[in-house]
Amino acid sequence: MIKFSLSLSKLGQSAEVRRKIVEFLAERGCKETGTGYVTLSFAADPEAFDEVFQSATRNLSDPLPRAPETIGASAPSEEPEIKIPEELEAYVNQVSVTPPARRFHSNN
């Protein structure tokens, strides 16, 4: 499952347009998971995400494991190319994929 959020343009921030964005993505297999002041969040199977955004997430490598002392340090990033669907171009500024959750173990 890929979790992602859309950063909305001024035009994309009205309730009516937000509803249209959610419906557009729902019809293509993306489930809304949250809303923010200028964002909408979703979850989708990799196939649905790739179809909507014409991307190839299956070609991305897993993030490298990082030691606790390196948290907050700069790390290499992969920024695959995507295409925002024409129907959403005026309403979406950016698409951000949420990285997988990381568990920490305590020695206590």
C-alpha positions as CSV (number, residue, x, y, z in Angstrom):
1,M,0.0,0.0,0.0
2,I,1.3,3.4,-0.9
3,K,0.3,6.3,1.3
4,F,0.5,9.7,-0.4
5,S,-0.7,13.3,0.0
6,L,-1.5,16.0,-2.4
7,S,-0.5,19.6,-1.8
8,L,-3.4,21.7,-3.2
9,S,-3.2,24.9,-5.2
10,K,-5.5,27.8,-4.3
11,L,-8.0,26.5,-6.8
12,G,-7.9,23.1,-5.2
13,Q,-8.8,24.2,-1.7
14,S,-12.5,24.7,-2.0
15,A,-14.8,22.1,-0.6
16,E,-16.4,21.4,-4.0
17,V,-13.0,20.9,-5.8
18,R,-11.7,18.7,-2.9
19,R,-14.8,16.5,-3.3
20,K,-14.1,16.2,-7.1
21,I,-10.5,15.3,-6.4
22,V,-11.5,12.6,-3.9
23,E,-14.1,11.2,-6.3
24,F,-11.7,11.2,-9.2
25,L,-9.1,9.2,-7.2
26,A,-11.6,6.9,-5.6
27,E,-12.8,5.9,-9.1
28,R,-9.2,4.8,-9.8
29,G,-8.7,2.8,-6.6
30,C,-7.3,5.4,-4.2
31,K,-8.9,5.7,-0.7
32,E,-9.0,9.1,1.1
33,T,-7.3,8.8,4.5
34,G,-7.2,12.4,5.7
35,T,-7.5,16.1,5.1
36,G,-5.4,19.1,6.0
37,Y,-5.7,22.8,5.5
38,V,-4.1,22.6,2.0
39,T,-3.7,18.8,1.6
40,L,-5.5,15.6,1.0
41,S,-4.1,12.2,1.9
42,F,-4.8,8.8,0.3
43,A,-3.7,5.2,0.2
44,A,-3.6,3.1,-2.9
45,D,-2.2,-0.2,-4.2
46,P,1.0,0.4,-6.1
47,E,-0.7,-0.6,-9.4
48,A,-3.5,2.1,-8.8
49,F,-0.9,4.7,-7.9
50,D,1.2,3.9,-10.9
51,E,-1.8,4.1,-13.2
52,V,-3.1,7.4,-11.9
53,F,0.3,9.1,-11.8
54,Q,2.0,7.3,-14.7
55,S,4.9,6.3,-12.5
56,A,6.8,3.1,-11.7
57,T,6.9,2.8,-7.9
58,R,7.9,-0.9,-8.3
59,N,11.3,0.3,-9.5
60,L,12.0,2.3,-6.4
61,S,14.5,0.8,-3.9
62,D,13.6,0.3,-0.3
63,P,15.0,3.1,2.0
64,L,18.3,2.2,3.6
65,P,18.2,1.2,7.2
66,R,19.5,4.0,9.3
67,A,21.1,4.0,12.8
68,P,19.2,6.0,15.5
69,E,22.1,8.5,15.7
70,T,21.6,9.4,12.0
71,I,18.0,10.3,12.3
72,G,17.6,13.9,11.1
73,A,20.7,13.8,9.0
74,S,20.4,14.3,5.3
75,A,20.0,11.1,3.3
76,P,20.0,10.4,-0.4
77,S,16.5,10.6,-1.9
78,E,14.9,9.2,-5.0
79,E,12.5,11.5,-6.8
80,P,10.8,9.5,-9.5
81,E,9.0,11.4,-12.2
82,I,5.2,11.4,-12.1
83,K,2.6,13.0,-14.2
84,I,-0.3,14.7,-12.4
85,P,-3.5,13.7,-14.3
86,E,-4.7,16.5,-16.6
87,E,-8.0,16.6,-14.7
88,L,-6.1,17.5,-11.5
89,E,-3.3,19.7,-12.9
90,A,-4.9,23.0,-11.9
91,Y,-5.7,21.8,-8.4
92,V,-2.5,19.9,-7.3
93,N,0.9,21.5,-6.7
94,Q,2.8,18.4,-5.5
95,V,2.4,14.7,-4.7
96,S,4.3,13.4,-1.7
97,V,4.7,9.7,-0.9
98,T,4.8,8.9,2.8
99,P,7.8,6.8,3.7
100,P,7.3,3.4,5.5
101,A,7.0,3.5,9.2
102,R,10.1,2.8,11.2
103,R,10.1,1.0,14.5
104,F,12.5,1.8,17.3
105,H,13.5,-0.7,20.0
106,S,14.2,0.3,23.5
107,N,17.1,-1.2,25.5
108,N,15.2,-0.5,28.8
